[in-house]
Every structure is written in C-alpha cells, then in structure tokens.
Amino acid sequence: MEGVEKSFGATRALSGVSLDVAPGDVHALIGENGAGKSTLMKILAGVLTPDAGRMSLFGSPYRPTGPLDARRRGVAMIHQELTLAPHLDVEANLTLGTETTTFGFVRRAGRRAAIRDVLTRLRLVDLPLDTPVGTLSTAVRQLLEIARALLSGARVVIMDEPTSSLGRRDVERLFDIVRELAASGCGIIYISHFMDELRDVATRFTVLRDGASVGTGTLDAVDDDALIRLMAGGAPTTGTRAPSVRGTPLLVLDGLAGHPRPTEASLVLHRGEILGITGLVGAGRTELLRAVFGLDPVVSGSVTLAGIGFSADDGPDARWGRGMGFVSEDRKHEGLMLDLPLSVNLTLSRLAPVSRAGFVDGEKLDAASREWIDRLGIRAAGSNVAVGSLSGGNQQKVAIARLLHHDVDVLLLDEPTRGIDVRSKAAVWDLLRSLANAGRGIVVVGSHLPEMLAHCDRIAVMNRGRLGEARDASTVTAHDLLTEAVSVAEGRHD
C-alpha cells in the first residue's frame, strides 16, 4: 500500500499512508484509537475505496470491488467483533457466501474434506460440523473466523485485536497458530495495543498517528517507550485548563464489577469537575458507564449518588429519577431518534414541564425547545426539524440538552465529541465546562488524549476492565496515559 488517502467529508482519516507485508511476515499495525488503523485495513479488505494511492498484491495491481472480491483474491479480515452467525452451524458459517449450488440447492458434501483439513490445522479436529456456533466458546469462534479465511485461500490475513476476549491459554494457542500460518507463507497484519502481545508474535511494525504512518521497522530494534512516543507524538502533551473548584462528592463507585466488564472500578466524582476516563478499545470504558447507569447488570460493588446507593433492581429509570443522565457513544442508534423532531428528542424523557392535564402542550413544548436551542447554541431551522437533518455537532448538543432538560446533576458521556468537527468539539467542551462550573459532575469517556488532557480536571485509565486511580490532568502526559493503557495489568487474561 503506497500513499493511501481517505476522507469522510471534511475529516481526513488517512493521509499518504504506506504499508508493506511480505510472505511469512507478522506485521504489527500500531496506533492510538482513531489513528486510522481500521480505515486502512477496511481499504485493504475491500470494505472501503481509497481516494488516492496504489495497492499491489503478489506484484500485481490490486483494487478490490468489495470484501468478497478481496477474499477471492487472497485477502481476509478477521474483525474484533466476530462476524459469525450464531444460529447457524459450523459448516454453514465456514461456507457462508461461498456456497456451491446445483439447481438452487446448496451442495455441502463437496467441501467437507477441505473444511476438515482446515479445522485439523487449527486443532479443532473433533469439532462436529453440525454444532450451532452460538453454543461454542469465544476462543473456538475466533478460530472459526480464521478457518473461514483459510478456507477461502487467504494469503494475507488481517487480525484486529484477536485476543481481546480470550484467556491466557487461548491466547497462547492462537499465537502458535499465527506462527504456523506465517511459516506456511501467509502474510499477517496484526492489530493490537498490547506491547507484550506484539513482541510475542510479530516481527515488524508500522505506527499510525492522526491518519499518517510515522514509523516502521523491526520490533527487536525499538523499545516500548519509543513505540509509545511514536503513537502519542514526540513531545509530551499536558493540557491547560481554567482552574476548577471541586465541590462535595457526588457520584461514588466502590469496587464496581459487571459481566464481563468492568472487572473492578472505584472512583469519586465531585461537583464542579469533569472526570475523564480513557483507555484502549475493549478495555471496558463503555461497559463501565452502562453499568453505572443501570443498563448492564452489576455483579458486585456499589453505585452511590449524593450519598444514597442504588439497589440491584434499580435500572435507568431510577437513575433518571435521582438526577443521573447518560449519552451513548452511538447517538444515531441509542442516543437520538433521528426521524423525530428536535423538540421531541429534547423533552421526551421528562414530559411534565411541557404537558397540561396529561397531554403534551404544543406551546410549552415549543417554548422549552427554543430555550434549549438558544442556551446551547443549537443551529437548526426550528424545533420541528428532524434531528437526523442536523450536523453531528448539533446532534450531540441535542443529546446533552435532553439531560439538562431532565435537570440531572451527573452527566455520563461516552465519546461526546466523536465524529464532529473541530469547531463543534470546542463548543461541546465549552458547554461541559460551564455545566461543571455550575456545580454539576461530568464523567467523559474519550479516546483522543490531547483533547482529554486539555479539558478534563482528572483522568483515570481503564486497562483490561480495571479502572486506575484518577490523577490530576495537569500532572500527566499523553505518554503517561498510553503507557498505563498498554501495560500488562495484574492478573491479565485470568
């Protein structure tokens, strides 16, 4: 891949990225969340089309028309989120999309010998082909993804965080298989944030930062500190912010654990502060917020708001009623109703102020909507426009405005500035700071470290389900946070 570029509207995702992988190579692709790794691999796998640049495969020009074309030409991508159909059996999953048919009927018998050969290579020789995939362990399903790639004749295999849900024994088994595939001549691109894993299995590396390739070489020639500096940028980045006045404790988590994550999380959020939580994808950041808000079950530990705890049976309604609100990172599917008017999205969680005698009052609804539009600077033609017609930044303001309409004291925000432009990001952060200054407590999950350092008062790092100690953002750098995020946590892969 040479000089690959890709933009999504005004957002430049890749800027002249180059990558080469040789037969037998296990090549580590490294970078922070949002550095461009997934976009680059989706281009290689035929999911996306590059805006510029050249690709060649086995010495010939390569420009796949789609994922199936890429797979037929020898490139297979194994996603972090497995793409198997749990209701189908093993054989159907391995041949899905590549079935052979006669008069419209699928012929299975002809490929069973090849399937058995591939499963034997992956040490799954005793696995019945009629077993529903949904009944298998995560580790076996991960191996079935690899089996599907090999069955298609893949010579280049992309593995995106393949160990994120595996135990130590299964990780070692996977690494043995990766080495065997490389020894057979496959080229493997291995994406992981964990340095110990990369050194166990990979030989060469490429680092992406802000959509550009900033370093490449052999892993045995660099230490972890050098790689982290390439990921974070050479100069330490310490945020600057207006001093905040930290008030009384508002939200307290004590040993909170969910299933499967978080495994352990304790923190104290005070009035008047923005507390940031960062870490790698899959570390359990989103799961932590969902457990705190009662969307996911709590296995152990406690959540206390303003000195009063929640019971095991309390769900999101109880949180809303006590003054806690949540904005999902997936605002298009979980945070907003895109086809409904802005006014409905703003007020639906608390209709009492806009109702009369049990019926929604149009005048009150319009007045409340206009108030929030003016206070948050939401750019919209009116309160009746569909939220889906607004820009990403204005959609995010609407999602936050709903929490304010509900008059919450604690705001749980998951990636509140993802996918919005620079000016809108600044407006969202200014809004959050004004809310903190007014005495609210805000927890922000975020991936972009310079942004988090610039705007959060304290920052804690999640590593494999465990939440570290929250530290003053003025005392840490992006390098410090990355080092904590990629370190080998105590009890990893238990």
Secondary structure as GFF3:
##gff-version 3
##sequence-region A 1 494
A	DSSP	beta_strand	2	8	.	.	.	ID=ss1
A	DSSP	beta_strand	11	17	.	.	.	ID=ss2
A	DSSP	beta_strand	26	30	.	.	.	ID=ss3
A	DSSP	alpha_helix	37	44	.	.	.	ID=ss4
A	DSSP	beta_strand	52	54	.	.	.	ID=ss5
A	DSSP	beta_strand	56	57	.	.	.	ID=ss6
A	DSSP	beta_strand	60	61	.	.	.	ID=ss7
A	DSSP	alpha_helix	67	72	.	.	.	ID=ss8
A	DSSP	beta_strand	75	78	.	.	.	ID=ss9
A	DSSP	alpha_helix	90	95	.	.	.	ID=ss10
A	DSSP	beta_strand	100	102	.	.	.	ID=ss11
A	DSSP	beta_strand	105	107	.	.	.	ID=ss12
A	DSSP	three_ten_helix	109	111	.	.	.	ID=ss13
A	DSSP	alpha_helix	112	121	.	.	.	ID=ss14
A	DSSP	three_ten_helix	133	135	.	.	.	ID=ss15
A	DSSP	alpha_helix	138	151	.	.	.	ID=ss16
A	DSSP	beta_strand	156	160	.	.	.	ID=ss17
A	DSSP	alpha_helix	168	183	.	.	.	ID=ss18
A	DSSP	beta_strand	187	191	.	.	.	ID=ss19
A	DSSP	alpha_helix	195	201	.	.	.	ID=ss20
A	DSSP	beta_strand	204	209	.	.	.	ID=ss21
A	DSSP	beta_strand	212	218	.	.	.	ID=ss22
A	DSSP	three_ten_helix	219	221	.	.	.	ID=ss23
A	DSSP	alpha_helix	224	232	.	.	.	ID=ss24
A	DSSP	beta_strand	249	258	.	.	.	ID=ss25
A	DSSP	beta_strand	265	270	.	.	.	ID=ss26
A	DSSP	beta_strand	274	279	.	.	.	ID=ss27
A	DSSP	alpha_helix	285	292	.	.	.	ID=ss28
A	DSSP	beta_strand	298	305	.	.	.	ID=ss29
A	DSSP	beta_strand	308	309	.	.	.	ID=ss30
A	DSSP	alpha_helix	316	322	.	.	.	ID=ss31
A	DSSP	beta_strand	324	327	.	.	.	ID=ss32
A	DSSP	pi_helix	331	335	.	.	.	ID=ss33
A	DSSP	alpha_helix	342	347	.	.	.	ID=ss34
A	DSSP	three_ten_helix	352	354	.	.	.	ID=ss35
A	DSSP	beta_strand	355	356	.	.	.	ID=ss36
A	DSSP	beta_strand	359	360	.	.	.	ID=ss37
A	DSSP	alpha_helix	362	376	.	.	.	ID=ss38
A	DSSP	three_ten_helix	387	389	.	.	.	ID=ss39
A	DSSP	alpha_helix	392	405	.	.	.	ID=ss40
A	DSSP	beta_strand	410	414	.	.	.	ID=ss41
A	DSSP	alpha_helix	422	437	.	.	.	ID=ss42
A	DSSP	beta_strand	441	445	.	.	.	ID=ss43
A	DSSP	alpha_helix	449	455	.	.	.	ID=ss44
A	DSSP	beta_strand	458	463	.	.	.	ID=ss45
A	DSSP	beta_strand	466	467	.	.	.	ID=ss46
A	DSSP	beta_strand	471	472	.	.	.	ID=ss47
A	DSSP	three_ten_helix	473	475	.	.	.	ID=ss48
A	DSSP	alpha_helix	478	486	.	.	.	ID=ss49
###
